[in-house]
Amino acid sequence: MSIRIWHQSFTVLSDLGAYDDALRAHFRKVARPGTEIHLHGMLPGTYRNHYPGDDIKYSALQYLHGLQFMSAGINAQHQGFDAYAISTLPEPALKETRSLLDIPVVGYGESAMLTACMLGRTTHGINEVDGVPVLDSLGAWVKQAEAMVDLRRARSSRSPANCRGNRVKST
């Protein structure tokens, strides 16, 4: 069964063609077959230049931009997406977005840190950048989103009798 994930960037993706292309290529590599990742960015004109670096420094601006993240999450759910991914380390409005949605909401930083803790000193899920081993943080949130959708689907497919712990008798 396919999974549709709404990826929400802290950048205005339409301003960053090469970055957008690189993300698409990477997601094709790390997502399992049948997972579709739809890239979305901030609204054009959100920043004074093409990068949100100045805004990331100020929690007040992260709070303000969090409104776009919450609105995008609501749109994702209304459009039938299976999961919503906040794909930026500051994770603006992550808790607030989770409180508004019924679909799984994953954060880039949370997923990366959880995966790093689970991996310990192993090299599974590790890439190399300029000779330095690094965690594939983008891949981590893709896998967490896929797993959360799988769990949600499994939970909703169980009958009420199974949910109460009763065994279904076979005939």
Beta strands, then each sheet from edge to edge (+ up, - down):
strand 1: 3-9
strand 2: 35-40
strand 3: 83-87
strand 4: 105-107
strand 5: 126-129
strand 6: 132-135
sheet 1: 2+ 1+ 3+ 4+
sheet 2: 5+ 6-
end
